[in-house]
Amino acid sequence: MPPLLAVLARDPLVCGRVVRVASRLGLEALQVRVASGEASETAPAGLLVELELDGAIDALTRWRAAHPQLVIVAFLSTPESALWHEGESAGADLVTTRGRADRELARLVTDHLSGARRSRRVRLAPEQDFAGRLGFVGKVEETPVGPVSVFHIAGKLTALVDTCPHAGASLCEGELDGDIITCPRHGSQFRVTDGERVRGPADEAAVSIRTVIEAGDVFLEFEAGPQR
């Protein structure tokens, strides 16, 4: 029996598209009852979740707990920010819109089946929200790697894990001069565009996080790995 794509969704258009994706990838599509949403003992190749359905978040959480490395894509018909973040917090590798759900599922499952490293995204805000804001523009407390600071430098959004590699101080509390941030505790300096160490006592670079702009929204993109 070929591997499965599991679907917790009732949207007929999306379900039809997932069946075509499964056929193209040599898989079978399995409709999962959202009422229970119980995870199977064997992990499918991927799972698609319609977040607006009752019980979808709880079901997503159960599937993530049962299969930590499972590719999970969730989608929304309308970009409701609170529900979007709930889906990310529950363990979705990516939350997207209804129109992109099948394409994103196909992309991540293809990477997973080929052994390529997949990524996990966290949505920040619409790109227009950052227009006119320069320098340090915000801190995201909950991500797969802990707090992340976001900067808008020379027309580009960049991000760093908000922990100095020397002694763990919060980098965003330091002074920003151009694209150089100075750690408030011991004075180590880092370039916020790529994390490069400019001055010690830190021996290592700060961790840079990739930012992605897609369909007018800004995302932080993290390399996949155990998130929980």
N, C-alpha and C positions, 0 to 999 in steps of 0.2 A: 504493500500500500504506500503510495507516495506521501511525502510530508504534507502537512495541512497549513492553511492560513485560517486562523480563527477570527470570527467577526462577531463583536457585540454591537450590533447596529440594526436599525430597522429602516433606515433611509434606502428606498429601493434603487435610486440612482447610484449611490455609493456601493451598495451591495453588488449590483450588476457589474460595476467597474472592477470590484475586487475579484469576482469570478473570472473576469478576463485577465487580470493580473496573474491569478493563480494558474490559469491555463498556459499563459506565456512562460511562466517560470517552471512548468512541469509539476505544479502542486495541485492540491484540492482545497476548495473553500469549505469551511465548516461553520454553520450558523450556531452561535452559542446563545442559550436563553439568558437574557439579561436579568430575569427575575431572581435566578440563583447566582449566575455568574461564576459558578465553581470552576476552579482551575483543573485541567486534566492532569493525570499523573505524568504523562509524557509531554514535553514542551513542543508546541507547534513551531513552524518556521517563523511565524509572526502573528501578532494580534492587533486588530483594529477595533477601537472603542469609540462609540458615539457618546460624547460626554453629557449631552442633554437628557439621555434616558435615565429614568429613576433607577438608582442602585448602581449606576455605571462607575462612580468613583470607588465605591466599596469593592466592586468586582475587579477593577483595575488593580487595587491594592492587593487583593488576594492572589491574582495572577503574578504580580511582581514578586510577592513573597515566596510563591511556590517555584518560580523560575527566574532567578536573578538576572540571567543573561538573555532572556527572551526579548526579541525586538517588539516593542509596543509603540504604536502610533495612535494618538487620540485626535478627534476632530470635533469642531463646533460649526454649527450652521451660521451663528452670529458670533463675532469676536467679543464675548463677554469676559472681561479681564479676570474677575474673581474665579470663575469656573476654569478658565485657561490655567491659572496658577494652581488650582486644586489638582488638575490633571498632571501637571509637572511634579507637584509634591507627592502625588500618589505613586509616581514611578514611571510615567510615560517617557520614552526616549525623546519624543517629539510631539508637540501639540500643534495642529495646523487647522486650516479651514476646510470646509466641506469639499470645495473644488480641487484641493490639492491632496486630499487624503490618500487616494489610491496611488498617486505618483510617489508620494513620500514613503508609503509602505513598500512599494516596489523597490525604491532606491535602497532603503535600509536592509530589506530582506536579501536583495541581491548581494550587497556588500557582506552581509553576515554569512550567506551560503558560500561565498567565494573565499572567505577567510579574511577579507579586508576589515580594517578597524572601522567601526561605526562611531557615530558621534551622538551626543545628547544636547539638545538645545533648551535654553531658558529664555523666554520672551521678556524683553525689557519694556518697550513702549513703542508707539509709532515714531518713525524717524523725525516727523515734524515737531515732536515734543522737545527735541534737542536743538532746534534752530535758534541761534542767538545765544545759546548757553555755552560758555567756554571754560576751559580748565577742568577742575573736578566737578562732575555733574551728578554724582550719586553713588550710593553704596547699596549693593544687593546682599542682604544678610544670609539668605538661604539658597545655596547652590550646591552641586555635588562636591565642590572642593572647599566649601566654607565661604565666608564673606568675600565679595569681589568689588573693587572700586572701578568706576567708569569715568573716563576722561574724554573731553572733546578738544583735540589739539589739531590746529592747522586744517580744520574742516574734516577731520577723521575721528571716529569714535574708537577708542582703545580701552583695554581693561587689564587690570592686574589682580591677582589674588591679594587681598588686603592684609597680608601678614609678612612682615620683614623676615627674610630667611636667617637673619643674625640672631634675633632674640624675640621675635614674635610680636613686635609692636604693630599697631594699626597704621599703615602707611598713609591713608587718606587724612590722618590728623597732622601730618607733616606739612612743610611749606612746599608749594609748587612754584617753580621758577621756569617758565617756558615749558619744556617737556621733561624737566628733571624734578623728581620728588625727593625730599630729604626726610629720612626717618626721624620722627620726633624724639626717639629715645637715645640713640647713639650716633646719629648723624650720617648713617650710610645713605648713599644716593643711588637712584635708579632712573633709567629712562622709561617713561610711562608708555611710550609707543611700542617697545619690545621687551621691557623688563631688564635690559642690560644693566649690569652693575657699573656705576661710574666712579664710586668712591666707597672704601670700606668704612668701618671694620667688617662688614659682611663679605664673605668669601664667595657667595653664590649670587646669581641673578635672581630677581623677583620673577614669579611665575606669570607669564603673559597669557591671557585668555583671548581666543579669537572672537571677533565680533562679525556678525553677518547681517546684512540688510536684505530683506526679501519681502516682496509685495507690500512695501511701505512700512514694515515693522523691523525693529532691531532685536537681534537675538545674541545671547552669549552661547558659544558652541564649545562643548567639552568633549575630550576624548572619552570613549566608552571604557567601562570597567565596572567592577562592583560598586554600586552607588549606595548600598544600604548596609 
